[in-house]
Amino acid sequence: MMTQRLWLGLAVVYTCTALVQLYLLASTGAVWAGTLTALGFVAALLCTLASWRASKRERDDTREVDSHQP
């Protein structure tokens, strides 16, 4: 559960950063802001995927422990 929350928190941080970069792109037209926006959204997507995998792994680990109970 803790790992999942850490990944989700990181995804939120990357998303917020990408939104700020998107604002800079819209207001200044700077190409570097567009590049950073795209990278931020990709990083947020990857963190969300890692969070989903962590939650799935934790569920599988819980099932494995429960299956050993008498």
C-alpha positions, 0 to 999 in steps of 0.5 A, a space after each residue: 500500500 505504501 509503495 502504491 501511494 508513493 508512485 501515485 504521489 510522484 505521478 501527481 507531482 509530475 502532472 502538476 509540473 507538466 501543467 505549469 510547463 504547459 502554461 509556459 508553453 501557451 504563454 511564451 511559445 517556448 519549445 523547451 516548455 513543450 518538450 518538458 510538458 511531454 516528458 512530464 506527462 509521460 513520466 506521470 503515466 509511467 508512475 501511474 502504471 508503476 502504482 497499478 503494478 505495485 497494487 497488483 503485486 501487493 494483492 498477489 502477495 496477500 493471496 499467497 500468504 492467505 493460501 498458506 493459512 490452515 
